[in-house]
Amino acid sequence: MKVVAFERSTQGTSASRRLRHAAKVPGIVYGGGAQPQLVELDHNALYHALQKEKFHSSILDMEV
């Protein structure tokens, strides 16, 4: 399953709140030896993906 995320440059509570008001979901991608990367996802796309049963048990392919 493919998930599209966009890079974001701001961090913190107020920046995340502004994203949520703009129908975006703030997130952080981390793992391996790479530095953590701040991302934002579209709320509607993520909401509809979460409604599908296979979303919870499949490997996600994230495009940043």
A tleap script that builds the chain and sets N, CA, C and O, in Angstrom:
source leaprc.protein.ff14SB
mol = sequence {
  NMET LYS VAL VAL ALA PHE GLU ARG SER THR
  GLN GLY THR SER ALA SER ARG ARG LEU ARG
  HIE ALA ALA LYS VAL PRO GLY ILE VAL TYR
  GLY GLY GLY ALA GLN PRO GLN LEU VAL GLU
  LEU ASP HIE ASN ALA LEU TYR HIE ALA LEU
  GLN LYS GLU LYS PHE HIE SER SER ILE LEU
  ASP MET GLU CVAL
}
set mol.1.N position { 0.842 -1.164 0.000 }
set mol.1.CA position { 0.000 0.000 0.000 }
set mol.1.C position { 0.893 1.235 0.000 }
set mol.1.O position { 1.883 1.282 0.730 }
set mol.2.N position { 0.559 2.222 -0.800 }
set mol.2.CA position { 1.389 3.408 -0.963 }
set mol.2.C position { 0.814 4.576 -0.162 }
set mol.2.O position { -0.390 4.832 -0.193 }
set mol.3.N position { 1.686 5.274 0.548 }
set mol.3.CA position { 1.319 6.459 1.318 }
set mol.3.C position { 2.199 7.605 0.835 }
set mol.3.O position { 3.416 7.456 0.731 }
set mol.4.N position { 1.584 8.749 0.541 }
set mol.4.CA position { 2.333 9.912 0.074 }
set mol.4.C position { 2.472 10.901 1.228 }
set mol.4.O position { 1.481 11.302 1.838 }
set mol.5.N position { 3.707 11.289 1.521 }
set mol.5.CA position { 3.996 12.263 2.576 }
set mol.5.C position { 4.835 13.388 1.982 }
set mol.5.O position { 5.558 13.196 1.004 }
set mol.6.N position { 4.727 14.546 2.583 }
set mol.6.CA position { 5.485 15.713 2.143 }
set mol.6.C position { 6.386 16.170 3.276 }
set mol.6.O position { 6.010 16.106 4.447 }
set mol.7.N position { 7.574 16.629 2.921 }
set mol.7.CA position { 8.519 17.121 3.913 }
set mol.7.C position { 8.004 18.420 4.517 }
set mol.7.O position { 7.380 19.228 3.828 }
set mol.8.N position { 8.265 18.618 5.801 }
set mol.8.CA position { 7.917 19.886 6.447 }
set mol.8.C position { 9.140 20.401 7.185 }
set mol.8.O position { 10.001 19.626 7.601 }
set mol.9.N position { 9.209 21.713 7.341 }
set mol.9.CA position { 10.403 22.305 7.947 }
set mol.9.C position { 10.162 22.791 9.370 }
set mol.9.O position { 11.116 22.963 10.128 }
set mol.10.N position { 8.913 23.015 9.745 }
set mol.10.CA position { 8.628 23.535 11.081 }
set mol.10.C position { 8.279 22.403 12.031 }
set mol.10.O position { 7.746 21.372 11.622 }
set mol.11.N position { 8.586 22.610 13.306 }
set mol.11.CA position { 8.257 21.608 14.309 }
set mol.11.C position { 7.716 22.304 15.545 }
set mol.11.O position { 7.871 23.515 15.703 }
set mol.12.N position { 7.090 21.548 16.408 }
set mol.12.CA position { 6.553 22.098 17.641 }
set mol.12.C position { 5.037 22.028 17.677 }
set mol.12.O position { 4.388 21.696 16.685 }
set mol.13.N position { 4.488 22.345 18.840 }
set mol.13.CA position { 3.052 22.241 19.061 }
set mol.13.C position { 2.257 23.191 18.176 }
set mol.13.O position { 1.277 22.778 17.555 }
set mol.14.N position { 2.659 24.444 18.107 }
set mol.14.CA position { 1.883 25.411 17.324 }
set mol.14.C position { 1.968 25.119 15.831 }
set mol.14.O position { 0.989 25.312 15.111 }
set mol.15.N position { 3.112 24.661 15.358 }
set mol.15.CA position { 3.246 24.307 13.944 }
set mol.15.C position { 2.370 23.102 13.612 }
set mol.15.O position { 1.738 23.064 12.556 }
set mol.16.N position { 2.331 22.126 14.505 }
set mol.16.CA position { 1.479 20.950 14.296 }
set mol.16.C position { 0.011 21.335 14.335 }
set mol.16.O position { -0.792 20.799 13.571 }
set mol.17.N position { -0.343 22.247 15.204 }
set mol.17.CA position { -1.731 22.710 15.295 }
set mol.17.C position { -2.154 23.403 14.000 }
set mol.17.O position { -3.269 23.200 13.521 }
set mol.18.N position { -1.260 24.223 13.435 }
set mol.18.CA position { -1.574 24.888 12.166 }
set mol.18.C position { -1.770 23.868 11.052 }
set mol.18.O position { -2.647 24.036 10.204 }
set mol.19.N position { -0.959 22.812 11.048 }
set mol.19.CA position { -1.119 21.762 10.044 }
set mol.19.C position { -2.470 21.075 10.188 }
set mol.19.O position { -3.149 20.825 9.192 }
set mol.20.N position { -2.861 20.771 11.413 }
set mol.20.CA position { -4.139 20.098 11.645 }
set mol.20.C position { -5.307 20.963 11.195 }
set mol.20.O position { -6.286 20.446 10.657 }
set mol.21.N position { -5.218 22.268 11.407 }
set mol.21.CA position { -6.276 23.175 10.949 }
set mol.21.C position { -6.326 23.248 9.429 }
set mol.21.O position { -7.363 23.586 8.859 }
set mol.22.N position { -5.224 22.938 8.772 }
set mol.22.CA position { -5.155 22.931 7.309 }
set mol.22.C position { -5.430 21.542 6.736 }
set mol.22.O position { -5.098 21.275 5.581 }
set mol.23.N position { -6.035 20.649 7.534 }
set mol.23.CA position { -6.397 19.281 7.119 }
set mol.23.C position { -5.170 18.439 6.772 }
set mol.23.O position { -5.205 17.642 5.836 }
set mol.24.N position { -4.097 18.617 7.521 }
set mol.24.CA position { -2.882 17.814 7.368 }
set mol.24.C position { -2.597 17.096 8.680 }
set mol.24.O position { -3.060 17.518 9.740 }
set mol.25.N position { -1.836 16.012 8.603 }
set mol.25.CA position { -1.455 15.246 9.786 }
set mol.25.C position { 0.066 15.308 9.916 }
set mol.25.O position { 0.771 14.858 9.013 }
set mol.26.N position { 0.593 15.855 11.023 }
set mol.26.CA position { 2.039 15.902 11.209 }
set mol.26.C position { 2.578 14.528 11.601 }
set mol.26.O position { 1.889 13.742 12.251 }
set mol.27.N position { 3.818 14.250 11.199 }
set mol.27.CA position { 4.429 12.979 11.553 }
set mol.27.C position { 5.939 13.051 11.491 }
set mol.27.O position { 6.517 14.036 11.032 }
set mol.28.N position { 6.568 11.983 11.965 }
set mol.28.CA position { 8.027 11.864 11.939 }
set mol.28.C position { 8.370 10.476 11.425 }
set mol.28.O position { 7.813 9.484 11.896 }
set mol.29.N position { 9.279 10.398 10.468 }
set mol.29.CA position { 9.755 9.118 9.944 }
set mol.29.C position { 11.174 8.929 10.464 }
set mol.29.O position { 12.037 9.781 10.250 }
set mol.30.N position { 11.413 7.822 11.140 }
set mol.30.CA position { 12.748 7.549 11.666 }
set mol.30.C position { 13.022 6.060 11.597 }
set mol.30.O position { 12.107 5.247 11.468 }
set mol.31.N position { 14.289 5.720 11.684 }
set mol.31.CA position { 14.694 4.325 11.650 }
set mol.31.C position { 15.992 4.162 10.898 }
set mol.31.O position { 16.454 5.078 10.217 }
set mol.32.N position { 16.576 2.983 11.030 }
set mol.32.CA position { 17.859 2.731 10.388 }
set mol.32.C position { 18.908 3.659 10.963 }
set mol.32.O position { 18.884 3.967 12.155 }
set mol.33.N position { 19.810 4.098 10.140 }
set mol.33.CA position { 20.849 5.017 10.587 }
set mol.33.C position { 20.579 6.449 10.182 }
set mol.33.O position { 21.391 7.334 10.454 }
set mol.34.N position { 19.447 6.694 9.533 }
set mol.34.CA position { 19.137 8.030 9.026 }
set mol.34.C position { 18.605 8.934 10.134 }
set mol.34.O position { 18.093 8.464 11.151 }
set mol.35.N position { 18.736 10.217 9.918 }
set mol.35.CA position { 18.186 11.208 10.837 }
set mol.35.C position { 16.656 11.219 10.729 }
set mol.35.O position { 16.120 10.949 9.654 }
set mol.36.N position { 15.949 11.524 11.812 }
set mol.36.CA position { 14.488 11.636 11.744 }
set mol.36.C position { 14.079 12.725 10.755 }
set mol.36.O position { 14.731 13.765 10.662 }
set mol.37.N position { 12.999 12.481 10.022 }
set mol.37.CA position { 12.530 13.418 9.010 }
set mol.37.C position { 11.093 13.818 9.328 }
set mol.37.O position { 10.232 12.956 9.504 }
set mol.38.N position { 10.835 15.119 9.403 }
set mol.38.CA position { 9.495 15.628 9.660 }
set mol.38.C position { 8.678 15.557 8.378 }
set mol.38.O position { 9.139 15.984 7.319 }
set mol.39.N position { 7.467 15.019 8.472 }
set mol.39.CA position { 6.601 14.884 7.304 }
set mol.39.C position { 5.196 15.353 7.653 }
set mol.39.O position { 4.836 15.487 8.823 }
set mol.40.N position { 4.413 15.599 6.610 }
set mol.40.CA position { 2.992 15.878 6.763 }
set mol.40.C position { 2.232 15.023 5.761 }
set mol.40.O position { 2.685 14.805 4.638 }
set mol.41.N position { 1.072 14.543 6.184 }
set mol.41.CA position { 0.233 13.693 5.350 }
set mol.41.C position { -1.125 14.356 5.183 }
set mol.41.O position { -1.554 15.127 6.042 }
set mol.42.N position { -1.798 14.060 4.084 }
set mol.42.CA position { -3.145 14.564 3.865 }
set mol.42.C position { -4.111 13.820 4.780 }
set mol.42.O position { -4.131 12.589 4.793 }
set mol.43.N position { -4.910 14.556 5.544 }
set mol.43.CA position { -5.823 13.948 6.510 }
set mol.43.C position { -6.838 13.034 5.838 }
set mol.43.O position { -7.051 11.910 6.294 }
set mol.44.N position { -7.468 13.497 4.764 }
set mol.44.CA position { -8.515 12.701 4.120 }
set mol.44.C position { -7.967 11.406 3.533 }
set mol.44.O position { -8.597 10.356 3.658 }
set mol.45.N position { -6.814 11.469 2.902 }
set mol.45.CA position { -6.214 10.261 2.326 }
set mol.45.C position { -5.857 9.263 3.425 }
set mol.45.O position { -6.092 8.064 3.276 }
set mol.46.N position { -5.294 9.753 4.521 }
set mol.46.CA position { -4.936 8.875 5.632 }
set mol.46.C position { -6.180 8.294 6.295 }
set mol.46.O position { -6.202 7.114 6.643 }
set mol.47.N position { -7.203 9.102 6.470 }
set mol.47.CA position { -8.451 8.639 7.086 }
set mol.47.C position { -9.077 7.510 6.274 }
set mol.47.O position { -9.484 6.491 6.833 }
set mol.48.N position { -9.154 7.689 4.955 }
set mol.48.CA position { -9.759 6.661 4.101 }
set mol.48.C position { -8.894 5.406 4.038 }
set mol.48.O position { -9.424 4.300 3.931 }
set mol.49.N position { -7.582 5.558 4.102 }
set mol.49.CA position { -6.701 4.385 4.118 }
set mol.49.C position { -6.876 3.604 5.414 }
set mol.49.O position { -6.850 2.373 5.402 }
set mol.50.N position { -7.056 4.306 6.534 }
set mol.50.CA position { -7.246 3.638 7.823 }
set mol.50.C position { -8.556 2.867 7.888 }
set mol.50.O position { -8.683 1.938 8.686 }
set mol.51.N position { -9.526 3.231 7.070 }
set mol.51.CA position { -10.810 2.537 7.059 }
set mol.51.C position { -10.716 1.167 6.387 }
set mol.51.O position { -11.585 0.317 6.580 }
set mol.52.N position { -9.661 0.954 5.600 }
set mol.52.CA position { -9.474 -0.324 4.913 }
set mol.52.C position { -8.799 -1.317 5.850 }
set mol.52.O position { -7.832 -0.983 6.534 }
set mol.53.N position { -9.312 -2.523 5.873 }
set mol.53.CA position { -8.795 -3.570 6.763 }
set mol.53.C position { -7.330 -3.897 6.467 }
set mol.53.O position { -6.541 -4.118 7.386 }
set mol.54.N position { -6.972 -3.926 5.182 }
set mol.54.CA position { -5.614 -4.334 4.814 }
set mol.54.C position { -4.549 -3.308 5.202 }
set mol.54.O position { -3.367 -3.650 5.249 }
set mol.55.N position { -4.930 -2.073 5.479 }
set mol.55.CA position { -3.971 -1.035 5.856 }
set mol.55.C position { -3.206 -1.423 7.120 }
set mol.55.O position { -2.007 -1.165 7.233 }
set mol.56.N position { -3.906 -2.042 8.063 }
set mol.56.CA position { -3.317 -2.344 9.364 }
set mol.56.C position { -2.371 -3.539 9.342 }
set mol.56.O position { -1.600 -3.728 10.282 }
set mol.57.N position { -2.415 -4.344 8.289 }
set mol.57.CA position { -1.572 -5.540 8.257 }
set mol.57.C position { -0.680 -5.606 7.022 }
set mol.57.O position { -0.157 -6.672 6.698 }
set mol.58.N position { -0.501 -4.494 6.336 }
set mol.58.CA position { 0.324 -4.521 5.134 }
set mol.58.C position { 1.570 -3.653 5.322 }
set mol.58.O position { 1.624 -2.795 6.203 }
set mol.59.N position { 2.550 -3.896 4.487 }
set mol.59.CA position { 3.773 -3.096 4.484 }
set mol.59.C position { 3.485 -1.837 3.682 }
set mol.59.O position { 2.959 -1.903 2.571 }
set mol.60.N position { 3.831 -0.697 4.250 }
set mol.60.CA position { 3.551 0.576 3.598 }
set mol.60.C position { 4.757 1.037 2.795 }
set mol.60.O position { 5.899 0.927 3.242 }
set mol.61.N position { 4.488 1.549 1.616 }
set mol.61.CA position { 5.510 2.138 0.761 }
set mol.61.C position { 5.299 3.647 0.821 }
set mol.61.O position { 4.351 4.165 0.232 }
set mol.62.N position { 6.183 4.357 1.533 }
set mol.62.CA position { 5.994 5.786 1.729 }
set mol.62.C position { 6.823 6.576 0.739 }
set mol.62.O position { 8.034 6.386 0.630 }
set mol.63.N position { 6.160 7.459 0.023 }
set mol.63.CA position { 6.825 8.351 -0.925 }
set mol.63.C position { 6.924 9.726 -0.281 }
set mol.63.O position { 5.908 10.334 0.057 }
set mol.64.N position { 8.149 10.213 -0.112 }
set mol.64.CA position { 8.349 11.528 0.517 }
set mol.64.C position { 8.818 12.498 -0.537 }
set mol.64.O position { 9.051 13.669 -0.239 }
savepdb mol mol.pdb
quit
